[in-house]
Amino acid sequence: MIGCGALGRAIAKLVDAGRAGDTKILAVFDRNREKAYKLAEELSEKPKVVESVDDLLKMPEVDVVVEAASQEAVKQYARKVVDSGKNLVVLSVGALLDAELLKQLVELAKKRGKKVLIPSGAVAGVDGISSASIGEVKEILLVTHKSPKSLGEEAEEVEEPKVLFEGDALEAVKRFPRGLNVAATISLAGIGAEKTRVRVVLDPSVERTVHEIFVKGEFGELYIKASNVPTPENPRSSYLAALSVASLLKRLSQEVVVGA
Ligand SMILES: NC(=O)c1ccc[n+]([C@@H]2O[C@H](COP(=O)([O-])OP(=O)(O)OC[C@H]3O[C@@H](n4cnc5c(N)ncnc54)[C@H](O)[C@@H]3O)[C@@H](O)[C@H]2O)c1
């Protein structure tokens, strides 16, 4: 595990409670060492606290590295993780909209016979978007309603819902690098970031972050709504994102995989 913040902790606790199949957390890393030690201390099966990602990659028993840190961490470590022969789960998906980085990861994954896995994160229906995109897709629109709390210091005081952003997913992820990874996930599953439209609404009437996805295509139409409870430690990050990683890890250890 790289990153022992809100999501890293929530994922580790789900794994520790046996909710991610046979997966075990063998090692944790955070640039803030205290967070890594604190998390390791709280787990019943104590992982090793490593001092660097290089130390983590030297452990032959590690099959999968989960990034739950930041876009910067993906830029720093993703290539070396895959090149070391480990599978990589990426949560800071916005980083993968860098076409050059994505291309390099694809090449390394091919060379090493490994995978870069992107969980559905804070949304649902990514399977449907992937399926739809095998055929012709006319339109994908993500409408995200954010509470003032989830925007933190970026929030302005409003009494009515206010559209903060309208544009493509590439711009959306630049504007909200920490809070709109789902726009990147949907883009990569579907028709690309330049064709995926995004609207972000600051909504004082919501407590939760609400993501609505509208897809139109050859298959018909799809509408998905996720109304997300935040993680206890970070109001920007949805608990569903942690659950989606536990579910992905569980599916990796299962013989029969549903909704793959
Ligand atoms: N895919 C999704 O749907 C989804 C949903 C929510 C959050 N996220 C993303 O997941 C990531 C983690 O979210 P969080 O709520 O746990 O954040 P957080 O701020 O609570 O925790 C991040 C942790 O990672 C560590 N970290 C950051 N950069 C690092 C680096 N370069 N090297 C080592 N450690 C580093 C920090 O010290 C911190 O402890 C964020 O990038 C967030 O945007 C994705």
Ligand as a Chemical Component Dictionary entry (heavy atoms), coordinates in Angstrom:
data_LIG
# 
_chem_comp.id                   LIG 
_chem_comp.type                 NON-POLYMER 
_chem_comp.pdbx_formal_charge   0 
_chem_comp.three_letter_code    LIG 
# 
loop_
_chem_comp_atom.comp_id 
_chem_comp_atom.atom_id 
_chem_comp_atom.alt_atom_id 
_chem_comp_atom.type_symbol 
_chem_comp_atom.charge 
_chem_comp_atom.model_Cartn_x 
_chem_comp_atom.model_Cartn_y 
_chem_comp_atom.model_Cartn_z 
_chem_comp_atom.pdbx_ordinal 
LIG N1  N1  N 0  -10.582 6.868  -7.925 1  
LIG C1  C1  C 0  -11.455 7.439  -7.128 2  
LIG O1  O1  O 0  -12.672 7.356  -7.320 3  
LIG C2  C2  C 0  -10.961 8.203  -5.935 4  
LIG C3  C3  C 0  -11.864 8.544  -4.913 5  
LIG C4  C4  C 0  -11.379 9.248  -3.838 6  
LIG C5  C5  C 0  -10.041 9.636  -3.762 7  
LIG N2  N2  N 1  -9.193  9.306  -4.787 8  
LIG C6  C6  C 0  -7.769  9.686  -4.750 9  
LIG O2  O2  O 0  -7.078  8.782  -3.910 10 
LIG C7  C7  C 0  -5.936  9.430  -3.337 11 
LIG C8  C8  C 0  -5.907  9.210  -1.818 12 
LIG O3  O3  O 0  -7.053  9.827  -1.244 13 
LIG P1  P1  P 0  -7.156  10.032 0.350  14 
LIG O4  O4  O 0  -8.503  10.543 0.633  15 
LIG O5  O5  O -1 -6.668  8.806  1.031  16 
LIG O6  O6  O 0  -6.081  11.211 0.556  17 
LIG P2  P2  P 0  -5.361  11.594 1.922  18 
LIG O7  O7  O 0  -4.822  12.965 1.695  19 
LIG O8  O8  O 0  -6.235  11.343 3.088  20 
LIG O9  O9  O 0  -4.135  10.556 2.007  21 
LIG C9  C9  C 0  -3.107  10.497 1.082  22 
LIG C10 C10 C 0  -1.868  9.919  1.778  23 
LIG O10 O10 O 0  -0.882  9.657  0.773  24 
LIG C11 C11 C 0  0.370   10.194 1.193  25 
LIG N3  N3  N 0  1.083   10.630 -0.019 26 
LIG C12 C12 C 0  0.689   11.568 -0.901 27 
LIG N4  N4  N 0  1.593   11.680 -1.887 28 
LIG C13 C13 C 0  2.582   10.786 -1.611 29 
LIG C14 C14 C 0  3.788   10.443 -2.245 30 
LIG N5  N5  N 0  4.172   11.070 -3.360 31 
LIG N6  N6  N 0  4.548   9.464  -1.704 32 
LIG C15 C15 C 0  4.171   8.845  -0.556 33 
LIG N7  N7  N 0  3.034   9.134  0.099  34 
LIG C16 C16 C 0  2.251   10.100 -0.417 35 
LIG C17 C17 C 0  0.041   11.371 2.116  36 
LIG O11 O11 O 0  1.088   11.603 3.050  37 
LIG C18 C18 C 0  -1.250  10.892 2.791  38 
LIG O12 O12 O 0  -0.991  10.197 4.008  39 
LIG C19 C19 C 0  -6.051  10.908 -3.736 40 
LIG O13 O13 O 0  -5.198  11.187 -4.843 41 
LIG C20 C20 C 0  -7.500  11.057 -4.151 42 
LIG O14 O14 O 0  -7.681  12.078 -5.101 43 
LIG C21 C21 C 0  -9.635  8.586  -5.848 44 
# 
loop_
_chem_comp_bond.comp_id 
_chem_comp_bond.atom_id_1 
_chem_comp_bond.atom_id_2 
_chem_comp_bond.value_order 
_chem_comp_bond.pdbx_ordinal 
LIG N1  C1  SING 1  
LIG C1  O1  DOUB 2  
LIG C1  C2  SING 3  
LIG C2  C3  SING 4  
LIG C2  C21 DOUB 5  
LIG C3  C4  DOUB 6  
LIG C4  C5  SING 7  
LIG C5  N2  DOUB 8  
LIG N2  C6  SING 9  
LIG N2  C21 SING 10 
LIG C6  O2  SING 11 
LIG C6  C20 SING 12 
LIG O2  C7  SING 13 
LIG C7  C8  SING 14 
LIG C7  C19 SING 15 
LIG C8  O3  SING 16 
LIG O3  P1  SING 17 
LIG P1  O4  DOUB 18 
LIG P1  O5  SING 19 
LIG P1  O6  SING 20 
LIG O6  P2  SING 21 
LIG P2  O7  DOUB 22 
LIG P2  O8  SING 23 
LIG P2  O9  SING 24 
LIG O9  C9  SING 25 
LIG C9  C10 SING 26 
LIG C10 O10 SING 27 
LIG C10 C18 SING 28 
LIG O10 C11 SING 29 
LIG C11 N3  SING 30 
LIG C11 C17 SING 31 
LIG N3  C12 SING 32 
LIG N3  C16 SING 33 
LIG C12 N4  DOUB 34 
LIG N4  C13 SING 35 
LIG C13 C14 SING 36 
LIG C13 C16 DOUB 37 
LIG C14 N5  SING 38 
LIG C14 N6  DOUB 39 
LIG N6  C15 SING 40 
LIG C15 N7  DOUB 41 
LIG N7  C16 SING 42 
LIG C17 O11 SING 43 
LIG C17 C18 SING 44 
LIG C18 O12 SING 45 
LIG C19 O13 SING 46 
LIG C19 C20 SING 47 
LIG C20 O14 SING 48 
# 
